Amino acid sequence: MRFQPEITTALALGLAGLLAGCGGGLPRSVGMTDRCADIMKAAMPFAEIEIGKTSAAAEGIDKITADVEGTRKDVPAGTPPRLAAQCIFVDSVLTGFSWTKGGPGPRP
């Protein structure tokens, strides 16, 4: 059985329309700098941090280093308001986190 060209075209367009609508419910992709910013905020949950400059650099095909800077909105007296952190991701998995400026003090 052969389909008429008009039917084949209509079916192809209908299928393309259905497939194009499938992406609407998918979560957006989150970049490594966004993930690092979220991790920085989670590492200091008591602080209100406004994220500023972010950058990321690939080191090979599997390693990404993300740098994030932020400013605390709720700075206690004697505490510097500027914060910075670095995250290392290997195959999209966090393998390292360090404060490069500011950050919470050492544990007692």
N, C-alpha and C positions, 0 to 999 in steps of 0.2 A: 504494500500500500504506500503510495506516495502522497505527501502533503503538497498542497498548493503553495507557491512562493509567498502569497499573502499571509497564509496561516503560519508558516514557518517564521516569517518576520515578526508577526504579532506575538507568537510564543517566545521568541528570543527577546523582544523588547519587554515583555511582561516579566520574564525571568530576570533580566538585567535590573528592572525596577525593584523587584523583590530583594535581590542581592544588595542593591545600593542602600536599601532601607535597613539592612541588618546591622550596620555599624552604628546606628543611632543610640543603642542601648549599651554599647561597650564603654568601659571606663577609659578615660584619657590616659595616655602614656605619661608617666612621671619621669622627668629627667633626673640624673644623678645629683645635680645641684639642689633640686627641690627636695630630694630624699635626704641629702646632707643637712639642709636647713631644718627639716622636720626632726632629724636626729638631734641637732643642736638644741632645738627647743625642748625636746623630750629629756635631754641631759640636764636641763636647767628649768624644770617645770614651774618653779616658783617665780620665775622672771617673765616679764613682758618684753619680748624681743621683736624688734622690727628688722626684717632682713633687708640688707642693702646689696652690696656688690657680691656677685657669685661668678665663679669660673670653674671650668673643668678641662682636664687635659688627658688624652689617651696615651697610655704607655704600652704600646703593643696592641694586640687585638683583644686582650682579655682584661686589661687593668686600666681603671680610670681613677684619677685623683681629682676630687672636687674640693674647692675652697669656698667658704661662705663667711661673709662678714655681717655683723648685725650691731644694733644699738639697743641698749636696755632703756625702756621707758620709765621704769620704776627703780631708779638707782638709789640704793641706800648711801648715806653719807660716807665718804672715803672710798667708794667703790668706783673704778673706772667704768664709764658707760659703754665703751667699745668692746665688742667680742669678735672673735674669729675662730673658726674651726676648720679642720681638714678631715675628709673622709676618703678612705681608700676602698674601692670596690673591685673585686676580681670575679669575673663572670656574673656581674650584677649583684654579688653578695657582699655585704659590708664586712671587710676584714680588718679595718683599722679606723679609729677615731681619736683625734687629739685636739685639744684646745691650743690654738696658736697665739691667742691674745685673750686676756681676761679668763672667764670661766669660774666655776665654783672653787672655793678654797679646798685645801687638802682635808681629808676626813680626820676627825680626832682620834 
